[in-house]
Amino acid sequence: MAPSVAFMAPTPLVRRARAGRAMSIGVGPRPRSVLPSRVGRDVHSTAKVSMASSSLNELFVNNLEWSKKMTDQDENYFSQHVGGQTPEYLWIGCSDSRVPANLIVGLPPGALFVHRNVGNVVSHSDLNVLSAIEFSVKVLKVRHILVVGHDYCGAVTAAMNDERVGVVDHWLTHIRDIRRRHAVQLSQIEDYELRRDRLVQLNVLEQVHNTCATPAVQAAWNAGQPVSVHGWIYRLQDGLVRDLGFRVDGPEGIDTVYRTVEPRVLSGKGKLPEVSEV
């Protein structure tokens, strides 16, 4: 294993006065710092960095073993990806560490374009997810967009409860809005776990609709490009993916208020073409 990284303490901005040198300002002994001594701080910091380095070294070792395993099976395993990617699927999932996209569906690198965020939310104000959708649809020409939620989701749990977490509460408002819109339905489910599972499902269905309403997906459909959007749930309990049965293959699958069309092409000096009367 690689040696641990030595800790380098930053050079102080103000150097201490040399021993025996009189202080030019103030009278009396120097105030005692509430911080531990410099030696103590350095030792403590060194220990923390060494521990972190040791933990990270394990990742490098794992990576080396994985790389060797892949090239032993196929010497062109990595070189074949250098020229570009042609995935057929876009996965929009939760950032939860228990939900590894490629591993779940058994696809190798290059087969699945992935975007993940807290709660698998597709917000029309989030340039990150909008960029991922546009790039995958417009450039990569993916055929399927998979919006995937999962049970025991921390984001949905936080949205279910009335506690405040912090900055993430602004993001979780998207899920709380869904909770509010379906308050009657959710209130009829007495069991908390089942009620949370239902909110997970409702969140996925909402994000499928939001995905379909994005300009990139709408433009693809208007151009006749085949794109299907699906709503899935991944179950931590058994590792299986379940299709919610909500699939949209074209603009007719969503409310008409969200449908958009390409703008009419102007002719001449910024004027619309003349339309002859019948």
BAFI-3210 file (N, C-alpha, C; in Angstrom, 3 decimals, decimal comma, padded with zeros to 6 digits):
// residues 278
n [1|2|3|4|5|6|7|8|9|10|11|12|13|14|15|16|17|18|19|20|21|22|23|24|25|26|27|28|29|30|31|32|33|34|35|36|37|38|39|40|41|42|43|44|45|46|47|48|49|50|51|52|53|54|55|56|57|58|59|60|61|62|63|64|65|66|67|68|69|70|71|72|73|74|75|76|77|78|79|80|81|82|83|84|85|86|87|88|89|90|91|92|93|94|95|96|97|98|99|100|101|102|103|104|105|106|107|108|109|110|111|112|113|114|115|116|117|118|119|120|121|122|123|124|125|126|127|128|129|130|131|132|133|134|135|136|137|138|139|140|141|142|143|144|145|146|147|148|149|150|151|152|153|154|155|156|157|158|159|160|161|162|163|164|165|166|167|168|169|170|171|172|173|174|175|176|177|178|179|180|181|182|183|184|185|186|187|188|189|190|191|192|193|194|195|196|197|198|199|200|201|202|203|204|205|206|207|208|209|210|211|212|213|214|215|216|217|218|219|220|221|222|223|224|225|226|227|228|229|230|231|232|233|234|235|236|237|238|239|240|241|242|243|244|245|246|247|248|249|250|251|252|253|254|255|256|257|258|259|260|261|262|263|264|265|266|267|268|269|270|271|272|273|274|275|276|277|278]
n.u [000,838|000,395|002,457|001,394|000,180|002,217|001,602|001,456|001,922|000,435|002,233|002,383|000,595|001,370|004,334|005,684|007,077|010,594|012,396|012,847|012,524|011,176|007,761|006,106|003,635|001,100|000,780|001,982|001,475|001,097|-002,171|-003,660|-004,247|-007,342|-007,225|-005,727|-002,213|000,319|001,906|000,334|-001,901|-000,785|-000,016|-002,470|-003,784|-002,150|-002,651|-005,346|-005,258|-003,613|-005,221|-007,346|-005,979|-005,150|-007,614|-008,442|-006,436|-007,146|-009,210|-007,824|-006,358|-008,427|-009,389|-007,221|-007,153|-009,648|-009,371|-007,345|-008,629|-010,671|-009,217|-007,900|-009,969|-010,807|-008,765|-009,257|-011,083|-011,188|-010,089|-011,942|-013,819|-012,779|-013,251|-015,827|-019,298|-022,272|-024,868|-028,031|-029,821|-031,019|-030,565|-032,284|-031,863|-031,795|-029,387|-028,618|-026,394|-026,897|-028,004|-026,778|-026,609|-025,664|-024,875|-027,220|-028,867|-027,188|-025,426|-022,608|-019,900|-020,556|-022,997|-025,091|-026,326|-026,065|-027,817|-027,954|-029,560|-030,574|-033,321|-034,202|-035,240|-036,798|-036,489|-037,706|-036,211|-033,685|-030,667|-028,810|-030,009|-031,614|-029,716|-028,488|-030,581|-031,083|-028,591|-028,375|-030,593|-030,565|-027,910|-026,722|-028,811|-030,529|-032,827|-034,516|-035,680|-035,194|-036,789|-036,068|-037,033|-036,708|-037,355|-037,417|-036,295|-034,304|-034,754|-037,486|-038,476|-037,695|-039,250|-041,726|-041,840|-042,132|-039,904|-037,051|-034,211|-032,065|-030,216|-030,968|-033,674|-034,879|-034,660|-036,110|-038,626|-039,856|-040,706|-042,314|-044,328|-045,628|-046,529|-048,391|-050,259|-051,356|-052,512|-054,960|-055,241|-052,911|-053,419|-055,258|-053,910|-052,970|-050,723|-047,397|-045,072|-046,144|-047,433|-045,290|-044,041|-045,943|-045,743|-043,192|-043,703|-045,539|-043,894|-042,066|-043,802|-044,548|-042,093|-041,587|-043,532|-042,610|-040,216|-041,110|-042,195|-040,079|-038,210|-036,308|-037,131|-039,674|-038,996|-037,668|-039,748|-041,402|-039,837|-040,004|-038,364|-037,745|-038,461|-038,857|-040,291|-039,980|-041,332|-039,902|-039,347|-036,934|-036,271|-034,890|-035,074|-035,084|-033,546|-034,686|-036,072|-039,029|-041,561|-043,639|-045,622|-046,117|-045,606|-044,456|-044,672|-044,927|-046,076|-048,814|-049,195|-049,125|-050,522|-052,252|-051,553|-048,875|-047,686|-045,582|-044,694|-042,637|-041,424|-042,962|-041,435|-039,953|-040,384|-038,948|-038,492|-038,570|-041,273|-044,298|-045,268|-047,573|-051,036|-053,349|-056,753|-059,619]
n.v [-001,202|002,307|004,809|006,772|010,148|012,820|015,265|018,694|021,552|024,756|027,809|030,195|033,322|035,424|035,622|034,309|036,326|036,530|034,780|036,585|039,028|042,234|043,133|045,385|046,512|046,849|045,791|043,592|040,010|037,848|037,129|034,005|031,456|029,928|027,744|024,502|023,781|024,527|022,350|020,230|020,565|020,074|017,390|016,168|016,842|015,544|012,872|012,649|013,179|011,077|008,873|009,355|009,234|006,569|005,296|006,191|005,143|002,506|002,598|003,199|000,872|-000,965|000,022|-000,471|-003,263|-003,815|-002,641|-004,246|-006,702|-006,273|-005,755|-008,155|-009,815|-008,616|-007,097|-004,771|-003,432|-000,874|000,871|000,905|002,733|005,207|006,620|007,685|007,727|005,767|005,458|003,890|004,515|006,886|007,397|008,683|009,155|008,684|010,125|008,416|006,216|003,536|002,841|001,984|002,743|001,491|-001,029|-002,129|-002,693|-004,232|-003,241|-002,337|000,154|002,961|002,210|003,330|006,429|008,647|010,552|011,874|012,956|014,390|012,696|012,094|014,208|016,138|019,209|022,196|024,398|023,641|023,656|021,677|019,049|019,563|020,060|017,561|015,998|017,250|016,915|014,113|013,415|015,072|014,970|012,412|010,805|009,049|006,365|005,721|007,118|006,729|007,209|006,815|005,904|004,966|002,716|003,506|006,020|008,725|011,412|011,532|010,671|012,799|014,770|013,827|014,146|016,741|018,050|020,244|020,295|021,724|023,515|021,818|021,668|023,512|022,273|019,957|020,922|020,515|017,861|018,004|019,576|017,744|015,997|017,685|018,112|015,609|015,112|014,191|011,565|010,391|010,695|008,770|006,452|004,614|003,247|004,155|003,419|002,355|004,609|006,285|004,819|005,136|007,873|007,911|006,624|008,426|010,622|009,732|009,443|012,086|013,239|011,935|013,095|015,750|015,432|014,762|017,173|018,847|021,097|019,805|017,101|017,505|018,785|016,718|014,871|016,411|016,450|013,919|012,087|009,061|008,700|007,406|007,711|006,469|005,288|004,019|001,901|001,121|-001,532|-001,719|-003,825|-006,259|-005,889|-005,595|-004,149|-002,381|-001,782|000,973|001,117|003,426|004,896|007,084|007,916|009,982|013,397|013,280|011,903|013,478|016,259|018,700|021,346|021,393|020,804|021,647|023,324|023,626|026,915|029,084|029,556|032,556|034,708|036,735|040,100|039,603|039,000|037,130|034,549|035,319|034,542|033,271|034,186|032,121]
n.w [000,000|-000,601|000,927|003,758|003,505|004,447|006,930|006,286|007,904|007,544|006,817|009,335|009,301|010,887|012,506|015,549|018,174|018,723|021,289|024,271|023,049|023,320|023,630|021,538|021,796|024,202|027,617|030,069|030,484|027,631|026,342|027,084|024,805|023,896|022,368|021,785|022,389|019,868|019,193|020,083|018,427|015,919|016,103|016,515|014,123|012,288|012,877|012,151|009,383|008,551|009,106|007,360|004,945|004,953|004,718|002,203|000,625|000,489|-001,339|-003,681|-003,959|-004,333|-006,754|-008,439|-008,419|-009,554|-012,111|-013,176|-013,179|-015,045|-017,412|-017,662|-018,381|-020,730|-022,897|-024,238|-022,776|-021,514|-023,423|-025,450|-024,734|-025,061|-027,408|-027,204|-026,105|-026,234|-024,893|-024,261|-022,384|-019,973|-016,633|-013,987|-010,795|-007,183|-004,927|-002,981|-001,371|-001,382|-003,735|-006,407|-009,683|-012,261|-011,308|-010,283|-012,506|-013,963|-015,995|-017,998|-017,861|-019,933|-020,938|-019,609|-018,972|-016,327|-013,928|-010,731|-007,772|-004,602|-003,660|-006,253|-007,950|-010,496|-011,349|-012,757|-012,418|-012,006|-013,352|-013,580|-013,715|-015,932|-017,899|-018,028|-019,013|-021,496|-022,816|-022,913|-024,412|-026,733|-027,717|-027,118|-027,860|-026,369|-025,834|-023,804|-020,779|-017,440|-014,531|-011,286|-008,140|-004,635|-001,865|001,677|001,475|002,327|001,688|001,081|003,522|005,177|004,019|004,699|007,423|009,939|010,671|010,490|008,433|007,222|004,794|002,764|003,000|001,321|-001,147|-000,640|-000,598|-003,029|-002,878|-000,657|-001,663|-003,280|-001,358|-000,132|-002,219|-002,469|-000,057|001,013|000,013|001,130|003,842|004,360|004,627|007,190|008,286|008,805|007,338|004,982|004,077|003,580|001,547|-000,419|-000,911|-001,974|-004,406|-005,553|-005,811|-007,750|-009,964|-010,311|-011,007|-013,381|-014,971|-014,884|-016,240|-018,791|-019,501|-020,005|-022,113|-023,764|-024,044|-025,097|-027,510|-028,799|-029,202|-030,846|-033,104|-033,958|-032,776|-031,130|-027,791|-024,629|-021,420|-018,182|-015,050|-012,199|-009,302|-006,912|-004,748|-001,651|000,051|-001,324|-003,559|-006,055|-009,029|-009,683|-011,996|-012,239|-014,032|-015,398|-018,235|-020,701|-024,025|-025,782|-026,436|-026,061|-023,790|-021,533|-019,665|-021,588|-021,113|-020,685|-023,024|-025,731|-028,781|-031,712|-032,444|-034,884|-038,043|-039,013|-041,864|-044,466|-043,394|-040,502|-040,410|-040,189|-042,469|-045,058|-044,882|-046,952|-047,490|-047,329]
ca.u [000,000|001,170|002,693|000,443|000,636|002,666|000,856|002,266|001,231|000,614|003,070|001,523|000,647|002,116|005,312|005,851|008,273|011,710|012,527|013,564|012,216|010,120|006,561|005,995|002,302|000,446|001,540|001,613|001,655|000,269|-003,370|-003,541|-005,212|-008,257|-006,917|-004,621|-000,887|000,595|002,388|-000,817|-002,747|-000,114|-000,081|-003,866|-004,084|-001,421|-003,364|-006,573|-004,916|-003,096|-006,359|-008,072|-005,144|-005,214|-008,912|-008,461|-005,528|-007,908|-009,960|-006,881|-006,053|-009,610|-009,438|-006,160|-007,582|-010,773|-008,829|-006,619|-009,621|-011,367|-008,313|-007,625|-011,109|-010,845|-007,673|-009,774|-012,237|-011,180|-009,758|-013,115|-014,647|-012,071|-013,812|-017,126|-020,303|-023,548|-025,832|-029,426|-030,667|-030,683|-031,057|-032,431|-032,100|-031,447|-027,963|-028,430|-025,261|-027,367|-028,688|-025,801|-027,393|-025,157|-024,833|-028,581|-029,400|-026,180|-024,892|-021,208|-019,647|-020,866|-024,337|-026,103|-026,004|-026,647|-027,924|-028,491|-029,643|-031,316|-034,751|-034,491|-036,157|-036,607|-037,023|-037,543|-035,274|-032,381|-029,930|-028,038|-030,810|-032,060|-028,576|-028,298|-031,652|-030,873|-027,413|-028,633|-031,607|-030,193|-026,591|-026,521|-029,969|-031,014|-034,179|-035,337|-035,327|-035,685|-036,864|-036,045|-037,036|-036,430|-037,954|-036,575|-035,580|-034,123|-035,360|-038,936|-038,719|-037,592|-040,417|-042,886|-041,798|-042,239|-038,640|-036,244|-032,872|-031,088|-030,301|-031,650|-035,120|-035,329|-034,774|-037,167|-039,933|-040,451|-041,393|-043,375|-045,435|-046,340|-047,236|-049,553|-051,254|-051,984|-052,692|-056,156|-054,908|-051,908|-053,996|-056,071|-052,999|-052,633|-049,374|-046,415|-044,193|-046,905|-047,692|-044,030|-043,870|-046,849|-045,170|-042,080|-044,298|-046,104|-042,764|-041,561|-044,769|-044,455|-040,843|-041,768|-044,286|-041,726|-039,248|-041,805|-042,502|-038,868|-038,062|-035,503|-037,967|-040,732|-038,398|-037,392|-041,023|-041,861|-038,997|-040,219|-037,335|-038,355|-037,993|-039,854|-039,975|-040,536|-041,276|-039,515|-039,016|-035,951|-036,541|-033,692|-035,321|-034,770|-032,683|-035,419|-036,683|-040,425|-042,107|-044,905|-046,613|-046,332|-044,675|-044,916|-043,935|-045,148|-046,740|-050,201|-049,221|-049,156|-051,558|-052,039|-050,991|-047,415|-047,183|-045,027|-044,389|-041,567|-041,918|-043,120|-040,273|-040,252|-039,932|-038,761|-037,875|-039,191|-042,721|-044,849|-045,745|-048,969|-051,984|-054,433|-058,095|-060,355]
ca.v [000,000|003,540|005,427|007,831|011,488|013,570|016,508|019,901|022,660|026,004|028,831|031,190|034,655|036,278|034,812|034,661|037,116|035,729|034,746|037,711|040,281|042,965|043,391|046,820|046,987|046,168|045,609|042,390|038,745|037,624|036,355|032,580|031,027|028,860|026,614|023,688|024,237|024,256|020,979|019,363|020,684|019,416|015,943|015,765|016,953|014,491|011,613|012,674|013,072|009,742|007,970|009,580|008,744|005,114|004,891|006,462|004,204|001,284|002,812|003,073|-000,549|-001,573|000,454|-001,184|-004,654|-003,827|-002,359|-005,439|-007,747|-005,957|-005,916|-009,587|-010,378|-008,020|-006,113|-003,525|-003,030|000,562|001,628|001,010|003,861|006,470|007,324|008,293|006,896|005,646|004,789|003,859|004,875|007,910|007,043|009,802|008,476|009,325|010,091|007,441|005,323|002,156|002,669|002,130|002,569|000,465|-002,332|-002,634|-003,232|-005,076|-002,657|-001,911|001,558|003,339|001,777|004,026|007,815|008,741|011,795|011,573|014,037|014,032|012,484|011,937|015,292|016,845|020,551|023,048|025,474|023,019|023,568|020,438|017,955|019,960|019,862|016,121|015,518|017,771|016,280|012,700|013,285|015,784|014,584|010,963|010,145|007,923|005,943|005,565|007,863|005,973|007,961|005,703|006,171|003,760|002,695|004,005|007,191|009,748|012,670|011,403|010,607|014,163|015,506|013,317|014,658|018,196|018,568|021,003|019,724|022,758|024,044|020,840|021,862|024,229|021,263|019,013|021,553|019,880|016,648|018,432|020,027|016,529|015,555|018,560|017,895|014,299|014,986|013,387|010,167|009,935|010,657|007,565|005,325|004,728|002,765|005,160|002,874|002,274|005,982|006,769|004,124|005,757|009,165|007,578|006,353|009,673|011,466|009,232|009,784|013,535|013,543|011,475|014,154|016,901|015,094|014,852|018,575|019,619|021,480|018,843|015,947|017,997|019,023|015,412|014,324|017,211|016,108|012,520|011,255|008,170|008,774|006,944|008,042|005,418|005,452|002,776|001,898|000,109|-001,978|-002,089|-005,061|-007,449|-005,545|-005,705|-002,949|-002,567|-000,798|001,502|001,071|004,774|005,098|008,126|007,811|011,163|014,511|012,973|011,229|014,426|017,281|019,592|022,633|021,274|020,489|022,779|023,056|024,463|028,216|029,250|030,179|033,853|034,909|038,145|040,931|039,386|038,914|035,803|034,397|035,700|033,458|033,684|033,922|031,094]
ca.w [000,000|-000,700|002,236|004,096|003,158|005,614|007,132|006,171|008,549|006,795|007,436|009,987|008,718|011,809|013,231|016,955|018,505|019,205|022,748|024,868|022,366|024,016|022,839|021,320|022,101|025,303|028,838|030,786|029,749|026,447|026,689|026,802|023,792|024,291|021,514|022,292|021,956|018,466|019,067|020,233|017,238|014,807|016,297|016,302|012,699|011,592|013,082|011,357|007,967|008,309|009,084|006,116|003,856|004,988|004,199|000,766|-000,028|000,240|-002,579|-004,791|-004,098|-004,948|-008,152|-009,157|-008,582|-010,504|-013,439|-013,627|-013,437|-016,290|-018,551|-017,801|-019,100|-022,072|-022,949|-024,816|-021,972|-021,272|-024,633|-026,312|-024,292|-025,288|-028,553|-026,940|-025,456|-026,947|-024,016|-024,695|-021,257|-018,993|-015,308|-013,058|-009,537|-005,921|-004,601|-001,909|-001,644|-001,480|-005,021|-007,502|-010,912|-013,179|-010,647|-010,101|-013,763|-014,581|-017,226|-017,875|-018,187|-021,306|-021,335|-018,822|-018,625|-014,992|-013,151|-009,410|-006,803|-003,395|-003,888|-007,684|-008,307|-011,766|-011,144|-013,939|-012,087|-011,763|-014,607|-013,586|-014,279|-017,271|-018,800|-018,204|-019,887|-022,842|-023,410|-023,182|-025,467|-027,958|-028,205|-027,031|-028,481|-025,580|-026,187|-022,603|-019,575|-016,300|-013,279|-010,336|-006,707|-003,846|-000,533|002,763|000,950|003,347|001,246|001,245|004,962|005,688|003,522|005,423|008,797|010,062|011,167|009,557|008,345|006,908|003,437|001,907|003,096|000,117|-002,189|-000,271|-000,826|-004,209|-002,444|000,254|-002,512|-003,702|-000,150|000,076|-003,275|-002,285|001,391|001,318|-000,246|002,083|005,187|004,477|004,866|008,606|008,537|008,388|006,310|003,734|003,625|002,996|000,268|-001,400|-001,290|-002,876|-005,714|-006,075|-006,195|-009,029|-011,006|-010,532|-011,704|-014,762|-015,657|-015,034|-017,287|-020,074|-019,793|-020,277|-023,526|-024,518|-024,378|-025,979|-028,824|-029,402|-029,668|-031,989|-034,253|-034,284|-032,151|-030,142|-026,413|-023,664|-020,028|-017,339|-013,603|-011,542|-007,880|-006,507|-003,391|-000,903|000,790|-002,116|-004,680|-007,314|-009,593|-010,040|-012,937|-011,740|-015,105|-015,936|-019,335|-021,618|-025,285|-026,608|-025,748|-025,728|-022,503|-020,423|-019,765|-022,738|-020,717|-020,669|-024,357|-026,466|-030,182|-032,235|-032,874|-036,324|-038,670|-039,592|-043,247|-044,797|-042,374|-039,207|-040,524|-040,417|-043,837|-045,295|-044,978|-047,859|-046,999|-048,088]
c.u [000,872|001,348|001,700|001,049|001,019|001,902|001,800|001,485|001,465|001,486|002,194|001,688|001,450|003,045|005,408|007,132|009,352|011,803|013,327|013,250|011,045|008,958|006,372|004,636|001,756|001,379|001,081|001,760|000,672|-000,948|-003,203|-004,633|-006,087|-008,018|-005,799|-003,303|-000,626|001,065|001,231|-001,708|-002,122|-000,222|-001,486|-004,206|-003,392|-002,143|-004,600|-006,274|-004,420|-004,222|-007,134|-007,295|-005,193|-006,507|-008,990|-007,533|-006,227|-008,704|-009,046|-006,504|-007,214|-009,690|-008,413|-006,571|-008,711|-010,280|-008,118|-007,598|-010,311|-010,470|-007,900|-008,738|-011,164|-009,800|-008,126|-010,927|-012,304|-010,932|-010,978|-014,008|-014,018|-012,727|-015,158|-018,066|-021,593|-024,562|-027,245|-030,366|-030,101|-031,349|-031,103|-032,814|-031,681|-029,950|-027,629|-027,344|-025,674|-028,002|-027,711|-026,432|-026,902|-025,231|-026,221|-029,109|-028,349|-025,629|-023,470|-021,067|-019,929|-022,270|-025,443|-025,610|-026,757|-026,661|-028,580|-028,527|-030,467|-032,803|-035,159|-035,531|-035,787|-037,287|-036,738|-036,666|-033,866|-031,651|-029,125|-028,833|-031,298|-030,943|-028,349|-029,343|-031,408|-029,693|-027,705|-029,614|-031,122|-028,889|-026,414|-027,655|-030,430|-032,457|-035,102|-034,778|-035,992|-035,635|-037,060|-035,993|-036,721|-037,086|-036,928|-035,735|-035,501|-034,774|-036,865|-039,293|-038,681|-038,794|-041,694|-042,974|-041,863|-040,974|-037,917|-034,812|-031,814|-031,306|-031,092|-033,160|-035,671|-035,562|-035,939|-038,557|-040,622|-041,241|-042,517|-044,579|-046,280|-047,137|-048,489|-050,648|-052,011|-052,264|-053,872|-055,850|-053,938|-052,488|-054,833|-055,224|-052,474|-051,187|-048,345|-045,544|-044,894|-047,196|-046,443|-043,767|-044,741|-046,314|-043,963|-042,611|-044,835|-045,004|-042,198|-042,509|-044,718|-043,204|-040,849|-042,481|-043,410|-040,692|-039,882|-042,058|-041,270|-038,775|-037,313|-036,336|-039,081|-040,197|-038,119|-038,680|-041,551|-041,079|-039,157|-039,183|-037,973|-037,691|-039,135|-039,373|-040,711|-040,402|-041,019|-039,289|-038,010|-036,189|-035,243|-033,846|-034,934|-033,902|-033,356|-036,021|-038,112|-040,899|-043,460|-045,993|-046,934|-045,247|-045,271|-044,034|-044,094|-045,921|-048,178|-050,319|-049,231|-050,234|-051,220|-051,390|-049,463|-046,830|-046,694|-044,745|-043,260|-042,137|-042,016|-041,922|-040,690|-039,710|-039,800|-038,075|-038,638|-040,697|-043,144|-045,330|-047,230|-049,833|-053,160|-055,783|-058,797|-061,627]
c.v [001,251|004,146|006,532|009,186|012,237|014,870|017,692|021,049|023,933|026,987|029,887|032,550|035,611|035,394|035,281|035,471|036,204|035,817|035,936|039,032|040,953|043,193|044,895|047,366|046,193|045,969|044,334|041,160|038,610|036,777|034,906|032,150|029,907|027,616|025,790|024,192|023,831|022,818|020,008|019,384|019,943|017,894|015,438|015,781|015,846|013,164|011,552|012,491|011,675|008,731|008,109|009,030|007,226|004,606|005,085|005,521|002,896|001,397|002,678|001,618|-001,270|-001,233|-000,288|-002,629|-004,765|-003,602|-003,582|-006,563|-007,522|-006,183|-007,378|-010,275|-009,886|-006,915|-004,779|-002,948|-001,514|001,361|001,813|002,191|005,216|007,288|007,982|007,301|006,888|004,910|004,873|004,382|006,065|007,513|008,306|009,202|009,297|009,177|009,054|006,429|003,866|001,849|002,906|001,774|001,422|-000,933|-002,956|-003,304|-004,005|-004,564|-002,169|-000,413|001,821|002,993|002,561|005,422|008,128|010,172|011,435|012,826|013,571|013,918|012,317|012,933|015,879|018,194|021,415|024,263|024,945|022,809|022,279|019,309|018,296|019,761|018,386|015,548|015,971|017,081|014,833|012,514|013,870|015,276|013,062|010,164|008,910|007,614|005,887|006,414|007,156|006,850|006,938|006,210|004,895|003,869|003,133|005,199|008,274|011,071|012,639|011,350|011,997|015,000|015,057|013,922|016,178|018,813|019,343|020,495|020,799|023,273|023,117|020,984|022,611|023,235|020,317|019,619|020,952|018,634|016,992|018,959|018,840|015,976|016,384|018,285|016,579|014,032|014,090|011,903|009,627|009,806|009,406|006,310|005,454|004,313|003,736|004,658|002,798|003,663|006,582|006,111|004,758|007,120|008,969|007,362|007,630|010,624|011,035|009,630|011,270|013,891|013,012|012,553|015,376|016,666|015,243|016,294|019,408|019,952|020,453|017,648|016,358|018,209|017,712|014,803|015,089|016,886|014,648|011,581|010,376|008,278|008,337|007,254|007,068|005,778|004,118|003,008|000,787|-000,227|-002,412|-003,453|-006,306|-007,162|-005,602|-004,359|-003,279|-001,428|-000,336|001,506|002,431|005,041|006,114|008,087|009,035|012,215|014,232|012,305|012,158|015,468|018,266|020,914|022,598|020,992|021,761|022,357|023,977|025,808|028,306|030,003|031,482|033,940|036,394|038,875|040,790|039,308|037,477|035,708|034,739|034,453|033,927|033,324|032,927|031,716]
c.w [000,000|000,677|002,481|003,789|004,419|005,720|007,075|006,783|007,762|007,553|008,071|009,342|009,582|012,621|014,686|017,162|019,049|020,725|023,238|024,202|023,050|023,080|022,749|021,704|023,280|026,485|029,506|029,916|028,596|026,821|026,263|025,829|024,330|023,454|022,130|021,749|020,523|018,253|019,148|019,003|016,070|014,913|016,005|014,810|011,917|011,704|012,212|009,881|007,644|008,227|007,782|004,934|003,778|004,398|002,685|000,012|-000,357|-001,062|-003,791|-005,039|-004,773|-006,431|-008,993|-009,431|-009,600|-011,930|-014,014|-013,987|-014,774|-017,513|-018,746|-018,587|-020,540|-022,126|-023,520|-024,002|-021,789|-022,550|-025,541|-025,940|-024,609|-026,396|-028,321|-026,275|-026,264|-026,067|-024,580|-023,612|-020,488|-017,689|-014,455|-011,714|-008,344|-005,664|-003,537|-002,282|-001,798|-002,832|-006,169|-008,846|-011,798|-012,583|-010,560|-011,363|-014,556|-015,889|-017,006|-018,122|-019,666|-021,746|-020,649|-018,484|-017,337|-014,461|-011,826|-008,556|-005,611|-003,728|-005,331|-008,191|-009,665|-011,624|-012,361|-013,662|-011,840|-013,083|-014,703|-014,238|-015,681|-018,302|-019,073|-019,156|-021,320|-023,529|-023,790|-024,329|-026,788|-028,562|-028,237|-027,665|-027,690|-025,962|-024,978|-021,465|-018,399|-015,059|-012,166|-008,895|-005,954|-002,477|000,509|002,327|002,027|002,971|001,441|002,722|005,579|005,246|004,220|006,819|008,799|010,631|010,070|009,611|008,131|005,505|002,523|001,978|001,888|-001,018|-001,901|-000,405|-002,038|-003,814|-001,475|-000,525|-002,968|-002,526|000,076|-000,953|-003,086|-000,804|001,750|001,142|000,798|003,489|005,424|004,700|006,287|008,895|007,969|007,246|004,960|003,182|002,992|001,645|-000,810|-001,845|-002,196|-004,289|-006,350|-006,521|-007,545|-010,165|-011,337|-011,323|-013,135|-015,556|-015,897|-016,135|-018,661|-020,488|-020,104|-021,768|-024,360|-024,952|-025,332|-027,404|-029,548|-029,955|-030,879|-033,259|-034,664|-033,704|-031,078|-028,779|-025,501|-022,255|-019,117|-015,861|-012,930|-010,050|-007,623|-005,042|-002,706|-000,250|000,005|-003,328|-006,035|-007,724|-009,998|-010,926|-012,405|-012,812|-015,691|-016,967|-020,295|-022,859|-026,179|-025,856|-025,374|-024,367|-021,314|-020,672|-020,875|-022,354|-020,733|-022,049|-025,040|-027,896|-030,607|-032,683|-034,400|-036,897|-039,338|-041,017|-043,510|-043,662|-041,051|-039,239|-040,740|-041,849|-043,964|-045,425|-045,828|-047,293|-047,914|-048,641]
res [m|a|p|s|v|a|f|m|a|p|t|p|l|v|r|r|a|r|a|g|r|a|m|s|i|g|v|g|p|r|p|r|s|v|l|p|s|r|v|g|r|d|v|h|s|t|a|k|v|s|m|a|s|s|s|l|n|e|l|f|v|n|n|l|e|w|s|k|k|m|t|d|q|d|e|n|y|f|s|q|h|v|g|g|q|t|p|e|y|l|w|i|g|c|s|d|s|r|v|p|a|n|l|i|v|g|l|p|p|g|a|l|f|v|h|r|n|v|g|n|v|v|s|h|s|d|l|n|v|l|s|a|i|e|f|s|v|k|v|l|k|v|r|h|i|l|v|v|g|h|d|y|c|g|a|v|t|a|a|m|n|d|e|r|v|g|v|v|d|h|w|l|t|h|i|r|d|i|r|r|r|h|a|v|q|l|s|q|i|e|d|y|e|l|r|r|d|r|l|v|q|l|n|v|l|e|q|v|h|n|t|c|a|t|p|a|v|q|a|a|w|n|a|g|q|p|v|s|v|h|g|w|i|y|r|l|q|d|g|l|v|r|d|l|g|f|r|v|d|g|p|e|g|i|d|t|v|y|r|t|v|e|p|r|v|l|s|g|k|g|k|l|p|e|v|s|e|v]
***
